[in-house]
Amino acid sequence: MFKFLFSTIGQKIQIAISGLLFSIFLMFHLFNNLVMYTGADNFNSMVSFLKSIHIIIRILEFGLLAIILIHVVNAIITTIKNRKANNGKYAVPANPPTASLNSKTMIWSGSIVLLFLIFHLRYYWYTFQNLSKDANFYEYMSIKKFGFLGHGPTQIFYIIAIFLIAMHLRHGFMSVFKTLGISQSIRSNILKFIAFIFWGIIPAGFIIIVLSIRWGFI
């Protein structure tokens, strides 16, 4: 079992499953952020409740960290293997000329997404950790300082990063279908629509929130 996990197919499965779990996290994270549209009191109450169950939240955060590490480490190892295959005995290159732009740049878009997550954690997660549960969290969401969504250049950075996340997820879902051996007929219907929810609708929801803060709707 251990040997299989670190085989090429095993690592692809790890990348696929960790990517799916991260996508589910993004869905719940969007639901939390959408509470801002119901007003400051509701949003502050929600964050205060999450802080009141901080032990459970901390366990979930460590789980999310493990998911990200599994995804990143296996993606790097797989990329290195592919490049060695390109320069070695294999006649078929890891990224053939017919490969899409997304597939050729997955490691780079993934790297930018990782930097964005670190940036997001530095300003929002770290700030919220150091606020009391009675703080005005709603106000901090749109504060006009670097790193926060009330700051113009930061808004642009967030929109670009979210777009890259969407493209990364789109190619990721297509790869998941192939890795798990899901047939083309099934992939073309229900699962393809579900994939669109994760790589299209959910990222669009985050961008709409950024624009809503920009235009003063939040």
C-alpha positions as CSV (number, residue, x, y, z in Angstrom):
1,M,0.0,0.0,0.0
2,F,2.8,2.4,1.0
3,K,4.6,1.6,-2.2
4,F,1.5,2.2,-4.3
5,L,0.9,5.6,-2.7
6,F,4.3,6.8,-3.9
7,S,4.0,5.3,-7.4
8,T,3.2,7.6,-10.2
9,I,-0.5,6.7,-10.3
10,G,-0.6,6.7,-6.5
11,Q,0.7,10.3,-6.4
12,K,-1.7,11.4,-9.1
13,I,-4.6,10.0,-7.0
14,Q,-3.3,11.8,-3.9
15,I,-3.2,15.1,-6.0
16,A,-6.7,14.4,-7.2
17,I,-8.2,13.6,-3.8
18,S,-6.5,16.5,-2.0
19,G,-7.6,18.8,-4.8
20,L,-11.2,17.7,-4.4
21,L,-11.1,18.2,-0.6
22,F,-9.6,21.7,-1.1
23,S,-12.4,22.5,-3.5
24,I,-15.0,21.4,-0.9
25,F,-13.2,23.7,1.6
26,L,-13.5,26.6,-0.8
27,M,-17.3,26.0,-1.1
28,F,-17.8,26.3,2.7
29,H,-15.4,29.2,2.8
30,L,-17.6,31.0,0.2
31,F,-20.7,30.2,2.2
32,N,-19.2,31.9,5.2
33,N,-18.2,35.0,3.2
34,L,-21.6,35.3,1.7
35,V,-23.0,36.0,5.2
36,M,-21.5,39.5,4.7
37,Y,-24.5,40.3,2.5
38,T,-26.8,39.8,5.4
39,G,-25.2,42.5,7.4
40,A,-22.4,43.2,9.9
41,D,-24.3,41.7,12.9
42,N,-24.8,38.3,11.3
43,F,-21.3,38.1,10.0
44,N,-19.8,39.1,13.4
45,S,-22.0,36.6,15.1
46,M,-20.8,33.8,12.8
47,V,-17.1,34.6,13.3
48,S,-17.6,34.9,17.0
49,F,-19.3,31.5,17.1
50,L,-16.4,30.0,15.1
51,K,-13.9,31.5,17.6
52,S,-15.9,30.0,20.4
53,I,-15.3,26.5,19.0
54,H,-11.6,27.3,18.2
55,I,-10.4,23.8,19.2
56,I,-12.6,22.1,16.5
57,I,-11.6,24.8,14.0
58,R,-7.9,24.3,14.8
59,I,-8.2,20.6,14.1
60,L,-9.9,21.4,10.8
61,E,-7.2,23.9,10.0
62,F,-4.5,21.3,10.6
63,G,-6.4,18.9,8.3
64,L,-6.5,21.6,5.6
65,L,-2.8,22.2,6.0
66,A,-2.2,18.5,5.6
67,I,-4.4,18.5,2.4
68,I,-2.4,21.4,0.9
69,L,1.0,19.8,1.8
70,I,-0.1,16.5,0.2
71,H,-1.2,18.3,-2.9
72,V,1.9,20.5,-3.2
73,V,4.5,17.9,-2.4
74,N,3.0,15.3,-4.8
75,A,2.6,17.9,-7.5
76,I,6.3,18.9,-7.3
77,I,7.5,15.3,-7.2
78,T,5.2,14.4,-10.2
79,T,6.5,17.4,-12.2
80,I,10.1,16.4,-11.5
81,K,9.4,12.9,-12.6
82,N,7.8,14.2,-15.8
83,R,10.8,16.4,-16.6
84,K,13.2,13.5,-16.1
85,A,11.0,11.4,-18.4
86,N,11.3,14.1,-21.0
87,N,15.1,14.0,-20.9
88,G,15.4,10.3,-20.5
89,K,14.4,7.2,-22.3
90,Y,10.7,7.9,-22.9
91,A,9.8,8.8,-26.4
92,V,6.5,10.6,-25.5
93,P,7.1,13.9,-23.7
94,A,5.3,14.6,-20.4
95,N,3.8,17.7,-21.9
96,P,3.3,17.0,-25.6
97,P,2.7,19.8,-28.1
98,T,-1.0,19.1,-28.1
99,A,-1.3,19.6,-24.3
100,S,-3.4,22.6,-23.2
101,L,-1.8,25.8,-21.9
102,N,-3.3,25.0,-18.5
103,S,-1.6,21.6,-18.4
104,K,1.7,23.0,-19.4
105,T,1.6,25.7,-16.7
106,M,-0.1,23.9,-13.8
107,I,3.0,23.9,-11.7
108,W,3.4,27.7,-12.2
109,S,-0.3,28.6,-11.6
110,G,-0.2,26.3,-8.6
111,S,2.9,28.1,-7.2
112,I,1.1,31.5,-7.6
113,V,-2.0,30.1,-5.9
114,L,0.2,28.8,-3.0
115,L,1.8,32.3,-2.6
116,F,-1.7,33.8,-2.7
117,L,-2.9,31.5,0.1
118,I,0.1,32.5,2.2
119,F,-0.7,36.1,1.6
120,H,-4.3,35.6,2.5
121,L,-3.4,33.8,5.7
122,R,-0.9,36.5,6.7
123,Y,-3.5,39.3,6.5
124,Y,-6.9,37.8,7.2
125,W,-6.3,34.6,9.2
126,Y,-3.5,36.1,11.3
127,T,-5.4,39.3,12.0
128,F,-8.6,37.4,12.9
129,Q,-6.7,35.2,15.3
130,N,-5.5,38.2,17.2
131,L,-8.9,39.8,17.6
132,S,-11.3,39.1,20.5
133,K,-14.6,37.3,19.7
134,D,-16.4,40.6,20.3
135,A,-14.4,42.5,17.6
136,N,-16.0,44.0,14.5
137,F,-14.8,41.4,12.0
138,Y,-17.1,42.8,9.3
139,E,-15.2,46.1,9.3
140,Y,-11.9,44.3,8.9
141,M,-13.0,42.5,5.8
142,S,-13.1,45.9,3.9
143,I,-10.5,47.9,5.7
144,K,-8.5,50.2,3.4
145,K,-5.1,48.9,4.1
146,F,-2.6,46.8,2.1
147,G,-3.5,43.1,2.3
148,F,-7.2,43.8,2.9
149,L,-10.1,44.0,0.5
150,G,-10.7,47.7,0.9
151,H,-7.3,48.4,-0.7
152,G,-7.4,48.8,-4.5
153,P,-4.2,47.0,-5.6
154,T,-5.0,44.2,-3.2
155,Q,-8.4,43.8,-4.8
156,I,-6.8,43.5,-8.2
157,F,-4.3,40.9,-6.9
158,Y,-7.2,38.9,-5.3
159,I,-9.2,38.9,-8.6
160,I,-6.1,37.7,-10.6
161,A,-5.3,35.1,-8.0
162,I,-8.9,33.8,-7.9
163,F,-9.0,33.6,-11.7
164,L,-5.8,31.5,-11.6
165,I,-7.3,29.3,-8.9
166,A,-10.3,28.8,-11.3
167,M,-8.1,27.8,-14.2
168,H,-6.0,25.5,-11.9
169,L,-9.2,23.8,-10.6
170,R,-10.6,23.4,-14.1
171,H,-7.6,21.5,-15.4
172,G,-7.4,19.7,-12.1
173,F,-11.0,18.3,-12.4
174,M,-10.3,17.2,-16.0
175,S,-7.2,15.4,-14.8
176,V,-9.2,13.8,-11.9
177,F,-11.7,12.3,-14.3
178,K,-8.9,10.8,-16.3
179,T,-6.9,9.6,-13.2
180,L,-10.0,7.9,-11.7
181,G,-10.9,6.3,-15.0
182,I,-14.3,8.0,-15.3
183,S,-15.8,7.3,-18.7
184,Q,-16.2,10.1,-21.3
185,S,-20.0,9.6,-21.3
186,I,-20.4,10.1,-17.6
187,R,-17.8,12.9,-17.5
188,S,-19.7,14.8,-20.2
189,N,-22.8,15.1,-18.1
190,I,-23.4,15.2,-14.3
191,L,-19.8,15.2,-13.1
192,K,-18.7,17.8,-15.7
193,F,-21.5,20.1,-14.4
194,I,-20.4,19.5,-10.8
195,A,-16.8,20.4,-11.8
196,F,-18.1,23.6,-13.3
197,I,-19.7,24.6,-10.0
198,F,-16.3,24.2,-8.3
199,W,-14.0,25.8,-10.9
200,G,-16.5,28.3,-12.3
201,I,-19.3,29.3,-10.0
202,I,-17.5,29.2,-6.7
203,P,-14.5,31.3,-7.9
204,A,-16.9,33.7,-9.5
205,G,-18.6,34.1,-6.1
206,F,-15.4,35.1,-4.5
207,I,-14.7,37.7,-7.3
208,I,-18.3,39.1,-6.9
209,I,-17.6,39.6,-3.2
210,V,-14.4,41.5,-4.0
211,L,-16.2,43.7,-6.5
212,S,-19.1,44.2,-4.0
213,I,-16.6,45.6,-1.5
214,R,-15.0,47.7,-4.2
215,W,-18.4,49.2,-5.3
216,G,-19.6,49.6,-1.7
217,F,-22.3,47.0,-1.7
218,I,-20.7,45.4,1.3
